Amino acid sequence: MSILEKRLGVVVGADGSPASNAAVCWAARDAAMRNVQLTIVHVVSTDVATWPPMPYPDTWAVWQEDEGRKILAAAHKIADESVTGSGSSP
């Protein structure tokens, strides 16, 4: 394994879906097996309203950020459980 590969580790995206949960589980086990860092990411899209031409309420961005944090927290729990052996596989 190259120095660059070891530094970058394993990156996995999470969206809260069953497929995403399985990917997080696999990535956590792979990172543990390779003894590298695991990075879990979640992307929040910035919706653009073209019609009607009015801005989204400020609460929309706050809600998206809160939901993203919940998804990441759940993904971290899945990752921890998959390498410690507690819980069940997704």
N, CA, C and O atoms as a GROMACS GRO file, in nm:
protein
  360
    1MET      N    1   0.086  -0.118   0.000
    1MET     CA    2   0.000   0.000   0.000
    1MET      C    3   0.090   0.123   0.000
    1MET      O    4   0.184   0.132   0.078
    2SER      N    5   0.060   0.217  -0.088
    2SER     CA    6   0.141   0.338  -0.097
    2SER      C    7   0.113   0.432   0.020
    2SER      O    8   0.012   0.418   0.089
    3ILE      N    9   0.203   0.526   0.040
    3ILE     CA   10   0.185   0.625   0.147
    3ILE      C   11   0.058   0.707   0.122
    3ILE      O   12  -0.016   0.738   0.216
    4LEU      N   13   0.033   0.741  -0.004
    4LEU     CA   14  -0.086   0.819  -0.038
    4LEU      C   15  -0.213   0.741  -0.006
    4LEU      O   16  -0.307   0.797   0.050
    5GLU      N   17  -0.217   0.611  -0.041
    5GLU     CA   18  -0.335   0.530  -0.011
    5GLU      C   19  -0.358   0.521   0.140
    5GLU      O   20  -0.472   0.530   0.186
    6LYS      N   21  -0.252   0.505   0.216
    6LYS     CA   22  -0.267   0.494   0.361
    6LYS      C   23  -0.317   0.625   0.420
    6LYS      O   24  -0.398   0.625   0.512
    7ARG      N   25  -0.268   0.737   0.368
    7ARG     CA   26  -0.309   0.867   0.419
    7ARG      C   27  -0.455   0.896   0.386
    7ARG      O   28  -0.527   0.952   0.468
    8LEU      N   29  -0.498   0.860   0.266
    8LEU     CA   30  -0.635   0.889   0.225
    8LEU      C   31  -0.735   0.794   0.288
    8LEU      O   32  -0.848   0.834   0.314
    9GLY      N   33  -0.699   0.671   0.313
    9GLY     CA   34  -0.788   0.576   0.376
    9GLY      C   35  -0.905   0.537   0.287
    9GLY      O   36  -0.893   0.532   0.165
   10VAL      N   37  -1.018   0.508   0.350
   10VAL     CA   38  -1.140   0.465   0.281
   10VAL      C   39  -1.246   0.573   0.299
   10VAL      O   40  -1.269   0.621   0.409
   11VAL      N   41  -1.310   0.610   0.188
   11VAL     CA   42  -1.416   0.711   0.191
   11VAL      C   43  -1.545   0.645   0.147
   11VAL      O   44  -1.547   0.571   0.048
   12VAL      N   45  -1.654   0.671   0.220
   12VAL     CA   46  -1.784   0.615   0.184
   12VAL      C   47  -1.891   0.723   0.201
   12VAL      O   48  -1.886   0.802   0.295
   13GLY      N   49  -1.986   0.724   0.110
   13GLY     CA   50  -2.097   0.818   0.119
   13GLY      C   51  -2.215   0.754   0.190
   13GLY      O   52  -2.240   0.634   0.177
   14ALA      N   53  -2.287   0.835   0.267
   14ALA     CA   54  -2.402   0.786   0.342
   14ALA      C   55  -2.523   0.873   0.313
   14ALA      O   56  -2.515   0.996   0.312
   15ASP      N   57  -2.638   0.807   0.291
   15ASP     CA   58  -2.763   0.880   0.272
   15ASP      C   59  -2.876   0.823   0.355
   15ASP      O   60  -2.990   0.869   0.346
   16GLY      N   61  -2.846   0.723   0.438
   16GLY     CA   62  -2.947   0.664   0.525
   16GLY      C   63  -3.025   0.550   0.464
   16GLY      O   64  -3.107   0.488   0.532
   17SER      N   65  -3.002   0.519   0.337
   17SER     CA   66  -3.074   0.409   0.272
   17SER      C   67  -3.012   0.275   0.313
   17SER      O   68  -2.899   0.272   0.361
   18PRO      N   69  -3.086   0.165   0.295
   18PRO     CA   70  -3.029   0.034   0.327
   18PRO      C   71  -2.900   0.005   0.249
   18PRO      O   72  -2.806  -0.052   0.305
   19ALA      N   73  -2.895   0.043   0.123
   19ALA     CA   74  -2.774   0.021   0.043
   19ALA      C   75  -2.658   0.102   0.099
   19ALA      O   76  -2.544   0.054   0.105
   20SER      N   77  -2.685   0.224   0.140
   20SER     CA   78  -2.582   0.309   0.200
   20SER      C   79  -2.532   0.249   0.331
   20SER      O   80  -2.412   0.249   0.358
   21ASN      N   81  -2.623   0.199   0.412
   21ASN     CA   82  -2.584   0.138   0.539
   21ASN      C   83  -2.494   0.017   0.516
   21ASN      O   84  -2.397  -0.004   0.589
   22ALA      N   85  -2.525  -0.063   0.414
   22ALA     CA   86  -2.440  -0.177   0.380
   22ALA      C   87  -2.303  -0.131   0.334
   22ALA      O   88  -2.202  -0.192   0.367
   23ALA      N   89  -2.299  -0.022   0.257
   23ALA     CA   90  -2.171   0.032   0.210
   23ALA      C   91  -2.088   0.083   0.327
   23ALA      O   92  -1.966   0.063   0.329
   24VAL      N   93  -2.151   0.147   0.423
   24VAL     CA   94  -2.080   0.196   0.542
   24VAL      C   95  -2.022   0.079   0.620
   24VAL      O   96  -1.908   0.084   0.666
   25CYS      N   97  -2.099  -0.026   0.635
   25CYS     CA   98  -2.054  -0.146   0.706
   25CYS      C   99  -1.932  -0.206   0.636
   25CYS      O  100  -1.832  -0.236   0.700
   26TRP      N  101  -1.942  -0.222   0.505
   26TRP     CA  102  -1.831  -0.278   0.427
   26TRP      C  103  -1.708  -0.189   0.438
   26TRP      O  104  -1.597  -0.239   0.461
   27ALA      N  105  -1.726  -0.058   0.421
   27ALA     CA  106  -1.614   0.036   0.425
   27ALA      C  107  -1.545   0.035   0.561
   27ALA      O  108  -1.422   0.042   0.568
   28ALA      N  109  -1.624   0.028   0.668
   28ALA     CA  110  -1.565   0.026   0.803
   28ALA      C  111  -1.481  -0.099   0.823
   28ALA      O  112  -1.371  -0.093   0.878
   29ARG      N  113  -1.532  -0.212   0.779
   29ARG     CA  114  -1.456  -0.336   0.792
   29ARG      C  115  -1.330  -0.333   0.706
   29ARG      O  116  -1.224  -0.379   0.748
   30ASP      N  117  -1.342  -0.278   0.585
   30ASP     CA  118  -1.227  -0.269   0.496
   30ASP      C  119  -1.120  -0.177   0.555
   30ASP      O  120  -1.002  -0.209   0.552
   31ALA      N  121  -1.162  -0.063   0.608
   31ALA     CA  122  -1.067   0.030   0.669
   31ALA      C  123  -0.998  -0.033   0.790
   31ALA      O  124  -0.878  -0.017   0.809
   32ALA      N  125  -1.075  -0.106   0.871
   32ALA     CA  126  -1.017  -0.172   0.988
   32ALA      C  127  -0.917  -0.279   0.946
   32ALA      O  128  -0.810  -0.292   1.005
   33MET      N  129  -0.953  -0.356   0.843
   33MET     CA  130  -0.866  -0.462   0.794
   33MET      C  131  -0.734  -0.404   0.740
   33MET      O  132  -0.628  -0.462   0.760
   34ARG      N  133  -0.743  -0.289   0.674
   34ARG     CA  134  -0.624  -0.225   0.616
   34ARG      C  135  -0.553  -0.134   0.715
   34ARG      O  136  -0.445  -0.082   0.686
   35ASN      N  137  -0.614  -0.114   0.831
   35ASN     CA  138  -0.560  -0.025   0.934
   35ASN      C  139  -0.541   0.117   0.880
   35ASN      O  140  -0.436   0.179   0.896
   36VAL      N  141  -0.648   0.168   0.816
   36VAL     CA  142  -0.647   0.304   0.762
   36VAL      C  143  -0.770   0.378   0.813
   36VAL      O  144  -0.862   0.319   0.869
   37GLN      N  145  -0.768   0.508   0.793
   37GLN     CA  146  -0.878   0.595   0.837
   37GLN      C  147  -1.004   0.571   0.753
   37GLN      O  148  -0.996   0.545   0.633
   38LEU      N  149  -1.119   0.581   0.818
   38LEU     CA  150  -1.248   0.577   0.749
   38LEU      C  151  -1.307   0.717   0.752
   38LEU      O  152  -1.316   0.780   0.857
   39THR      N  153  -1.348   0.765   0.636
   39THR     CA  154  -1.415   0.894   0.626
   39THR      C  155  -1.555   0.870   0.572
   39THR      O  156  -1.572   0.812   0.464
   40ILE      N  157  -1.656   0.914   0.646
   40ILE     CA  158  -1.796   0.902   0.604
   40ILE      C  159  -1.843   1.040   0.563
   40ILE      O  160  -1.830   1.137   0.639
   41VAL      N  161  -1.899   1.050   0.443
   41VAL     CA  162  -1.946   1.180   0.393
   41VAL      C  163  -2.095   1.174   0.361
   41VAL      O  164  -2.149   1.068   0.328
   42HIS      N  165  -2.158   1.289   0.371
   42HIS     CA  166  -2.299   1.305   0.330
   42HIS      C  167  -2.308   1.438   0.258
   42HIS      O  168  -2.255   1.539   0.306
   43VAL      N  169  -2.373   1.440   0.146
   43VAL     CA  170  -2.384   1.561   0.065
   43VAL      C  171  -2.525   1.616   0.075
   43VAL      O  172  -2.623   1.542   0.063
   44VAL      N  173  -2.534   1.745   0.096
   44VAL     CA  174  -2.663   1.814   0.097
   44VAL      C  175  -2.671   1.897  -0.030
   44VAL      O  176  -2.587   1.984  -0.054
   45SER      N  177  -2.771   1.870  -0.110
   45SER     CA  178  -2.784   1.946  -0.234
   45SER      C  179  -2.842   2.084  -0.205
   45SER      O  180  -2.925   2.102  -0.116
   46THR      N  181  -2.797   2.179  -0.281
   46THR     CA  182  -2.852   2.314  -0.270
   46THR      C  183  -2.958   2.328  -0.378
   46THR      O  184  -2.925   2.346  -0.496
   47ASP      N  185  -3.081   2.320  -0.338
   47ASP     CA  186  -3.191   2.330  -0.433
   47ASP      C  187  -3.200   2.472  -0.488
   47ASP      O  188  -3.180   2.570  -0.416
   48VAL      N  189  -3.230   2.479  -0.614
   48VAL     CA  190  -3.245   2.609  -0.679
   48VAL      C  191  -3.388   2.618  -0.729
   48VAL      O  192  -3.432   2.538  -0.812
   49ALA      N  193  -3.460   2.715  -0.679
   49ALA     CA  194  -3.598   2.734  -0.721
   49ALA      C  195  -3.602   2.822  -0.845
   49ALA      O  196  -3.556   2.936  -0.843
   50THR      N  197  -3.655   2.768  -0.952
   50THR     CA  198  -3.668   2.849  -1.073
   50THR      C  199  -3.809   2.902  -1.088
   50THR      O  200  -3.832   3.004  -1.153
   51TRP      N  201  -3.903   2.832  -1.027
   51TRP     CA  202  -4.041   2.878  -1.034
   51TRP      C  203  -4.116   2.825  -0.915
   51TRP      O  204  -4.106   2.704  -0.891
   52PRO      N  205  -4.188   2.898  -0.840
   52PRO     CA  206  -4.202   3.043  -0.846
   52PRO      C  207  -4.074   3.110  -0.796
   52PRO      O  208  -4.002   3.053  -0.714
   53PRO      N  209  -4.045   3.230  -0.845
   53PRO     CA  210  -3.919   3.296  -0.810
   53PRO      C  211  -3.920   3.357  -0.670
   53PRO      O  212  -3.930   3.479  -0.654
   54MET      N  213  -3.910   3.272  -0.570
   54MET     CA  214  -3.902   3.320  -0.433
   54MET      C  215  -3.806   3.230  -0.357
   54MET      O  216  -3.796   3.112  -0.387
   55PRO      N  217  -3.737   3.285  -0.260
   55PRO     CA  218  -3.636   3.207  -0.188
   55PRO      C  219  -3.699   3.105  -0.094
   55PRO      O  220  -3.812   3.119  -0.048
   56TYR      N  221  -3.620   3.001  -0.066
   56TYR     CA  222  -3.662   2.904   0.035
   56TYR      C  223  -3.654   2.971   0.172
   56TYR      O  224  -3.574   3.063   0.191
   57PRO      N  225  -3.736   2.927   0.266
   57PRO     CA  226  -3.727   2.984   0.401
   57PRO      C  227  -3.593   2.945   0.465
   57PRO      O  228  -3.535   2.842   0.431
   58ASP      N  229  -3.546   3.027   0.558
   58ASP     CA  230  -3.420   2.999   0.627
   58ASP      C  231  -3.423   2.865   0.699
   58ASP      O  232  -3.319   2.801   0.715
   59THR      N  233  -3.540   2.823   0.741
   59THR     CA  234  -3.550   2.697   0.814
   59THR      C  235  -3.519   2.577   0.726
   59THR      O  236  -3.485   2.470   0.777
   60TRP      N  237  -3.528   2.592   0.595
   60TRP     CA  238  -3.501   2.481   0.503
   60TRP      C  239  -3.355   2.436   0.515
   60TRP      O  240  -3.327   2.317   0.526
   61ALA      N  241  -3.263   2.530   0.513
   61ALA     CA  242  -3.120   2.497   0.523
   61ALA      C  243  -3.089   2.436   0.660
   61ALA      O  244  -3.010   2.342   0.669
   62VAL      N  245  -3.151   2.487   0.764
   62VAL     CA  246  -3.130   2.433   0.898
   62VAL      C  247  -3.181   2.290   0.905
   62VAL      O  248  -3.115   2.203   0.962
   63TRP      N  249  -3.297   2.265   0.846
   63TRP     CA  250  -3.354   2.130   0.845
   63TRP      C  251  -3.262   2.035   0.770
   63TRP      O  252  -3.235   1.924   0.817
   64GLN      N  253  -3.212   2.077   0.652
   64GLN     CA  254  -3.122   1.991   0.574
   64GLN      C  255  -2.996   1.958   0.654
   64GLN      O  256  -2.951   1.844   0.654
   65GLU      N  257  -2.940   2.056   0.721
   65GLU     CA  258  -2.820   2.033   0.800
   65GLU      C  259  -2.848   1.938   0.916
   65GLU      O  260  -2.767   1.849   0.943
   66ASP      N  261  -2.960   1.955   0.983
   66ASP     CA  262  -2.997   1.865   1.093
   66ASP      C  263  -3.015   1.721   1.044
   66ASP      O  264  -2.967   1.627   1.107
   67GLU      N  265  -3.083   1.706   0.932
   67GLU     CA  266  -3.103   1.572   0.875
   67GLU      C  267  -2.970   1.509   0.837
   67GLU      O  268  -2.948   1.390   0.860
   68GLY      N  269  -2.881   1.588   0.780
   68GLY     CA  270  -2.748   1.538   0.744
   68GLY      C  271  -2.671   1.490   0.865
   68GLY      O  272  -2.604   1.387   0.860
   69ARG      N  273  -2.680   1.565   0.973
   69ARG     CA  274  -2.612   1.525   1.097
   69ARG      C  275  -2.669   1.394   1.152
   69ARG      O  276  -2.594   1.309   1.201
   70LYS      N  277  -2.801   1.378   1.143
   70LYS     CA  278  -2.863   1.252   1.189
   70LYS      C  279  -2.815   1.135   1.105
   70LYS      O  280  -2.785   1.028   1.158
   71ILE      N  281  -2.808   1.154   0.974
   71ILE     CA  282  -2.762   1.048   0.884
   71ILE      C  283  -2.618   1.011   0.916
   71ILE      O  284  -2.585   0.892   0.923
   72LEU      N  285  -2.532   1.111   0.936
   72LEU     CA  286  -2.392   1.083   0.969
   72LEU      C  287  -2.378   1.014   1.105
   72LEU      O  288  -2.295   0.925   1.120
   73ALA      N  289  -2.458   1.055   1.202
   73ALA     CA  290  -2.453   0.991   1.334
   73ALA      C  291  -2.491   0.844   1.324
   73ALA      O  292  -2.427   0.758   1.384
   74ALA      N  293  -2.596   0.815   1.248
   74ALA     CA  294  -2.638   0.676   1.230
   74ALA      C  295  -2.531   0.597   1.156
   74ALA      O  296  -2.505   0.481   1.189
   75ALA      N  297  -2.469   0.658   1.057
   75ALA     CA  298  -2.363   0.590   0.981
   75ALA      C  299  -2.242   0.561   1.070
   75ALA      O  300  -2.183   0.454   1.059
   76HIS      N  301  -2.206   0.654   1.156
   76HIS     CA  302  -2.095   0.631   1.248
   76HIS      C  303  -2.126   0.516   1.343
   76HIS      O  304  -2.038   0.436   1.375
   77LYS      N  305  -2.250   0.508   1.388
   77LYS     CA  306  -2.290   0.398   1.476
   77LYS      C  307  -2.279   0.264   1.402
   77LYS      O  308  -2.229   0.167   1.458
   78ILE      N  309  -2.325   0.260   1.278
   78ILE     CA  310  -2.315   0.138   1.197
   78ILE      C  311  -2.169   0.099   1.180
   78ILE      O  312  -2.134  -0.018   1.193
   79ALA      N  313  -2.084   0.197   1.150
   79ALA     CA  314  -1.942   0.170   1.131
   79ALA      C  315  -1.880   0.114   1.259
   79ALA      O  316  -1.806   0.015   1.254
   80ASP      N  317  -1.909   0.176   1.372
   80ASP     CA  318  -1.854   0.129   1.499
   80ASP      C  319  -1.899  -0.014   1.530
   80ASP      O  320  -1.819  -0.098   1.569
   81GLU      N  321  -2.028  -0.039   1.511
   81GLU     CA  322  -2.082  -0.172   1.540
   81GLU      C  323  -2.027  -0.278   1.446
   81GLU      O  324  -2.011  -0.393   1.485
   82SER      N  325  -1.999  -0.240   1.322
   82SER     CA  326  -1.951  -0.340   1.226
   82SER      C  327  -1.808  -0.383   1.254
   82SER      O  328  -1.769  -0.494   1.219
   83VAL      N  329  -1.728  -0.297   1.316
   83VAL     CA  330  -1.591  -0.337   1.347
   83VAL      C  331  -1.576  -0.392   1.488
   83VAL      O  332  -1.482  -0.467   1.516
   84THR      N  333  -1.667  -0.357   1.578
   84THR     CA  334  -1.659  -0.412   1.714
   84THR      C  335  -1.737  -0.541   1.728
   84THR      O  336  -1.721  -0.614   1.826
   85GLY      N  337  -1.822  -0.571   1.629
   85GLY     CA  338  -1.898  -0.695   1.633
   85GLY      C  339  -2.029  -0.685   1.708
   85GLY      O  340  -2.101  -0.784   1.717
   86SER      N  341  -2.062  -0.568   1.762
   86SER     CA  342  -2.190  -0.553   1.831
   86SER      C  343  -2.297  -0.516   1.731
   86SER      O  344  -2.267  -0.458   1.626
   87GLY      N  345  -2.419  -0.547   1.760
   87GLY     CA  346  -2.529  -0.515   1.669
   87GLY      C  347  -2.535  -0.615   1.555
   87GLY      O  348  -2.462  -0.714   1.554
   88SER      N  349  -2.623  -0.588   1.461
   88SER     CA  350  -2.638  -0.677   1.347
   88SER      C  351  -2.597  -0.605   1.220
   88SER      O  352  -2.600  -0.483   1.214
   89SER      N  353  -2.558  -0.680   1.120
   89SER     CA  354  -2.518  -0.621   0.992
   89SER      C  355  -2.641  -0.569   0.920
   89SER      O  356  -2.748  -0.629   0.929
   90PRO      N  357  -2.625  -0.456   0.847
   90PRO     CA  358  -2.740  -0.402   0.773
   90PRO      C  359  -2.777  -0.490   0.657
   90PRO      O  360  -2.871  -0.460   0.584
   0.00000   0.00000   0.00000
